[in-house]
Amino acid sequence: MCNHIASAVISRRNGGPMSAPQDRPDTAGPGPGLAPDTPDMPAPQVRETTAHSIPGGLGLLLTVLGVFVGVGLAVVGGIVGTNGNNAVGVPVLIVGLLLAVVSFFCMTGVKMVAPGEARVIQLFGRYVGTIRDDGLRWINPLTSSRKISTRVRNHETAVLKVNDAYGNPIELAAIVVWKVDDTAQALFEVDDFLEFVATQTEAAVRHIAIEYPYDAHDEGGLSLRGNAEEITEKLAVELTARVQAAGVSIIESRFSHLAYAPEIASAMLQRQQAGAVVAARQQIVEGAVGMVEMALTRIAEQDIVELDPERKAAMVSNLMVVLCGDRAVQPVLNTGTLYQ
């Protein structure tokens, strides 16, 4: 007895099986590459299930047959009653009328489901299932149904004006391709899943825009313009975390518009042009140095002429001016010597 108590105490101290479980929300954890500040959506209270139904052709045939049988019984009961046999005619008439009315009411349970659509079934306000099979289906006529499209949809945000990670105002817009995966969550977890997707898309685009600069000043950093594939992948991951509570899956997300705001566009264009000029000059200088080095090496190997350090310096200077200049050089014939 004492050994069991001691083992239990040690187990509790070590966080073993008897340690108190921590309360954790039943939400999907963030995927790989997801930003740590992505909002945690509440766990869904309802999930899609398959509603009980029968083929609509069979249901329609049975209900139509019931209507004709009921009408026939009512006619027979009326005829029998007019002949003076009310004991038989009245009950048959009542049964026939009831059968016809009930069959006609059951006929309203025949529903048509188009391809790419689903019907969400409710019984007195309680969710009982979803029908995804296209064609005619018969369900309980006491239930109500709502159509919802499961086709792939596009949503394009308006051009948003935000500040990037460096504080520069930029304009951007995105296109999101999505579809409804869970019809129950789309209808019952959010007020309007279309507006919900639009709002969360705009929020995700704004969040991504302020996390990264339009152009990265350092070579290893991510930028909206230079790393579009990586940024859109992160946008898709964040969007998935935001809209999964509405039963929506993100298929693809892309930036459709990305530019500096008009008030700084000219200044940023000058900076980009200056950067391009510097990069081009750097390549020109690297190539010129290689050509000068090759020229000096070949002159020394082939013993064309013996150059002292001063003549080498003059040759290097002249070649660098010729190779790095942005204008055509004017040939000058030196009639003297280097030292005169």
Phi, psi and omega in degrees: 000311180296322179296320179296318180295317179296320178296321179294320180295317179296320179297320179294321180292326182273003181073034182280206186298334183268002179291147184292130179290145178273142179283120179231137179292146180277070179234154179289134181289162180293139181283180179294136180081004183280140180294141183293339182264018175294132184295142176270113180281151180295153179292140181293141179270343181218144178231156184291135173230164180273127180281149178282128179205164176237162178305135184294329178297317178294316179297319179294320179297316181294318181291319177296319177298320178296322178296315180293320178295318179297317178296320178296317178296321179297320179294316179297317179297321178295320179294317180295322180292324179290339178275005176097359180260074182289335181297329179259321186292318182295311178300320179295320178298316181295316179297319179297316179296317179298317180296320180294317181294315181295318179296319178295323177292320179293338178296335179289349177282354178281120182239149178252129179244119180276156175300138182080012178230165176218158177240125178266124187257134176231140176242108182054042178088350181263134180288128182242351177150178181230140176254121178249347180289126181282158182109198178273131176227146178250130179232176178302123182293346178282349182272163174244151183228149178230132179277143176215136182278135175250016179284163177287135183235158175245142172224123178248124180285160172289165177291114183262141178250113182224172175259134179281189184296335178269001180086007179277133178288129180229162175242134179208155176216157184224153174244128182241129176257124186212168177207161179274123177262318181243106184292327180294315178294323181297325183267329189249343182271333179232160183290313179216107188291333177294312178293325179297314179296319180296316182292316181292328176296315178297319179296318180293320179296317178297319181294318178295322183295322181278350179274338186229151177278161175295313175231132180277131178283329177262156186289327185274353184275154176276146178221156181295324183275322185271340182231057184296322182295312181295320182293318180292329175295317177295324177297318179296321179295316180292321178297319178300318179293329183281324188256000181294337177293337179265011179070028184248140176246140180267124180270316181201152175218136182217151172279127178261344180209132179208117182198160172290154176296150184303328185290340179239007185298317182294319179295317179291329176294320177296320178295320178295320178295320178296319177296322178294321179295316179297316179296320179294317178298322180297317178294322179297316180295318179298317178294321180294318178299319178296320179293319178296317179297318178296320180296314179296321181295315181292324176298320180288322182290319182275358177054047180288312179207149179266122183249129173276171182305324181292318179292324176298318179296319179294320179295317178299317180298315181294316180296319180295321178295317181292315186284328184264350181289148179266005177232160178292138183277155176257118181294136179235128180264117181270115181270351180257208177243173181295334186260006180237000000 
